[in-house]
């Protein structure tokens, strides 16, 4: 199964107008690039059989954000990549929760050099 088009349709309007938006299919998922930088991604985890949000939050608030519901280190290769989180459905099913994660990704994106 590929990434969730439903979740992609929920993320797109939250990123619209926040900078130059580009979508790229990567690693079996969909990545949203804002101003040329990876911001938010969507994957389907075959092991857990659920959709996951990949959120680039940077290292500053990383530890704090790990304590949020559904959040865990992003570990494609088995080794966590600091600054990136996976968020499971319990962390983004509610609209307010999805807003929270997209905003955290956009906050970090604004700190990056264009």
N, C-alpha and C positions, 0 to 999 in steps of 0.2 A: 504494500500500500504506500502511496506517495503522501506527501504532506497534506494537511487539511486546507482545502480551498475556503472552507467556511471560516477558519481562523485567519487565513490571509485576508479575506474580505472584512474581517473585524479590525485587523491591524492597519490596512491601507488608509482609511480615512483619518486615523489618528496621526499618521505621518505626513499626510497631505499638507502642503504649505509650510512645512518645517525646514525646508531646504531643498536642494536638488535631490529628488528621489529616483532611485533606480532599483529594479528587482533583478536578482541573479539566482538561477538555479544552481545550487552547490550541494555536494555531499548527499544527494537524495532529498534535499529540502529546498527551501526558498529563503534567500537572504535579502533583506531590505537594506540598501546602502543609502545613507543620507550624506550629501556633500562628499561623495566618494569614499566614505568610511563605513565599514560594517557596523550596523546599529542593532537590528533585531532580526532574528531568523525563526523559521518554523521547520520542525522535523517530525517525522513519525518514528518513534522508538519501537523497533520490532520486538525487543526483549520484553518491555513492559506493555506493549500494545496500546500505547497512548501517544497523543500529540504532545510535543514539548515546544516551549518558547525558548529560544536562545537570546539572551539579553547581554549586550556589552555595557557594563557599568563602570569599568575602570577599577583600580585598586583601592582608591580612597575609602569608599563605603562598602567595599566587598564583604568584609566580615560581618558587618551589621545586616546587610541584605541577605546573607546566608541564613539568617534566623527567621526570615519571612516564610509564610506557608507555601509549600510547593517548591521552594528554592533549594538548589544543590549545585555543587561545583560542576562546571562543564568539563567533561572528561572523555572526549572522542577516542583518545588513544589509551585510556586507562590512567593517564596522568592529568590531574586537574590543571586547567589553564586559568590562572588568576586574572580577574577582571572580566571574566565571562561566566554567566550562570545559565543553567537549565532551570526552567520553571515548568512544573507539571500542571495539569488541568486544575487541581485544587487551588493553584495560585493565580489563575487567570480566567476561570469560568465566569466570575462576576465582572460586569463591565467596569466597575470602579477598580478592581484588581488589575485588569488589563490596562486601564488608564495609568495606574501607578507604575507598572513595569515599562510601558512605552515611554513614559515621562522620564524615568530613571535612565533609560538608554539615550534619550534625547539630551538630557542634562550632560551626560558624559560626552556625547557627540559634539556638543557646542564647545567643549574644552579642547578638542583636537584641532590642530592646524589644518586649514583648508588646503 
